[in-house]
Amino acid sequence: MTTINKVAVSLALAAASAFGPAVALAAPTGGGSRIAGAGIPALVNPAADLAPHAPGPEPTWNDSIYFTSQVKAGGYRYGILVHTMQFPNSGGGNMSVTVTDKTAGRYKDYMVDIPADEYNWGGTGLNIELPGLSWTGGKRSMSVKATVPFGTLDLRLKKTGPTMKYAGSGAFKLLGATNWEYAFPSMRTTGTLSIDGQSHRVSGETWLDRQWGPINITGPAERWTWMNLALPGGDKLAIWDSVDDGKSDHAWATLLHTDGSHELAPVKPLAHRARRLWTSRASGNAYPTRWRVDIPALDTHLAVRVTGLDAQEVIGSIGARYEATASFAGRYQGKRVTGENYVEMVGGWPA
């Protein structure tokens, strides 16, 4: 961590003591929502932090960049996910690409390890060149090209809204360790998807996430659920629900308003309102496919369900993850809403 970041973290911790744990490095607690800001320093730089970071000492420290797209092509609706992670302390990294045909109920996935000598993430800006993946650009626009066994992807992403800083500052505790994360949750998306020999012109919206820090999953007790919800009217809602010892559930939300302001609120633990498990034959993991999201401080109550098909697991040397297209319906700040989102689950889930 740079000296500047150390100072900023110290300031954020001091601010957390003054304004409560809803800002800076802790998830929000208590019954009300909180407005982020009030002089709390941002711990992320949306342009500069697209470049790789000097790693911490932890073996599981990683640099990650990830996006999910909701696009249309003709009469079909697709979900697209592209993710790459670099593990500087253990060498190399990986990349994954998944495509869900939500209309026909089909799913394609691919995850591959990338050796250290073939993992190229430029020292400044966003300039990733890997076997099968080229991801370049900056804060305002990006180009993503991928070639995997089931097809190809050639997308242009253009930022059209404000940046989300998770927990208001861009830093929070995940499974006991500080992680840094921000998002470009509004990116206009156009390009071409070729799958199983069929080429489609696609257009839609993308949510991009940039995250770095250690991932402390050491056993079946540790797990998390993450959801990203693009709400009608332009607000964006991100939910983290992590369980770090099999019992302690930390569920909280970052709400980004269209004017760039943030609001933080506790969420009723998702696991208490999850149901209809799907069990993977490949990994043996069981994943919920239905959730109830209750955020009383935001007068928000939503039903979330997996769409397309339940079998949306991606498996590689780093383990299995559930990366599923989903939809939501219910009430946000007292008004009826519907929309599309993604759900990510990592770690062990009891069957």
C-alpha positions, 0 to 999 in steps of 0.5 A: 500500500502506498503512503497516500493510501495508508494516510487515507485509510487512517483518515477513513478509520477516524471518520468511521469512529465519528460517523459510525461503521456505515462509512469507510472500512466496515459494513453498515450496522443498526437500523437506519441508512447513512449518507456517505460523504461528509468529508470521508476520503475516497480510497479508490481512483476510478481512472488510475486504479484500472492499473494493477496494484502492488500486492499485499503479503497474503498468498490469496491477494488478487487483482480482479476486474469483472463485468456482467452485461444484459444484452439483446440480439433479435428476439433473444436476451443474453447475459454475458460475464467476463472476469480475470484475476491475477495472483501475484504472490502465487503466480499467474491468474485466470480468466472466465467467460460465460454466456447465458441465453435467458430466452432459450435456457442455455448456458456456456462457460469457460475458465482457464488458468493463465501462467505468470509469463503469459499474464500481461496487465500493463503497469499503467491504465487498463491494458490486459493482453492474455491468451484469448482475452484483450481488454483495453481502454480507460475510465470512459470507454473500453474494448473487450475481445475474447476467444473461447472454445464455444465462440467469440466476443467483441464488445465496446463499453461506454461509461454513461453514469457515475462511479460507485464506491463500495461502502462509500469510500471504496474500502470494506472488510470482506471475510476479515480482510480489507478489500478495495472495490468500485464499479462503473454500473452504467456502461452502454454496450454494443458489439458482436457475440458469436456462439456455436457458429452463430453471430449476433449483433448485441446491445444493452447495458454492462456493470463493471467491477474493479476489486483488489485485496486478499480473499480469505476463503479457507474452508466451507464455513466462509462464503459470500453472496453478491448482487448488482441491481440496476433500478428503474430511474437510474439508481444502482444497488450493490449487495454484499452478504458474507459469512466468515465463520459459518455463523457471523453474517455481514449483509449490507448495501451500497446505493448509488443515486443518479447524482453520484451520491451514495447511501449505505444500509444494513440488509437482512441476511440473505441466507435466512431468506434463500430457498430452492437449492440447485445442486451441481453434479460437477462440484457437489455444491448447492446454491439457492436460486431464490432470495428475499432482499429486505432493506428496511432503512431504504423501504426496499423489499425485493424477490430475486430469482435466477433466470434462464436455467439453474445450472450456471456454475463455472469451475476451475482450479480456484474452485467453483462459483455460481455466476447466474443471471437473475431478475428482481421484482418488488418495492424500492423506496415504496415504489414498485420496480422490476429489473435484471441483475446477476447473482454471484455466490462463492464458497460452501453452501449447505445442501 
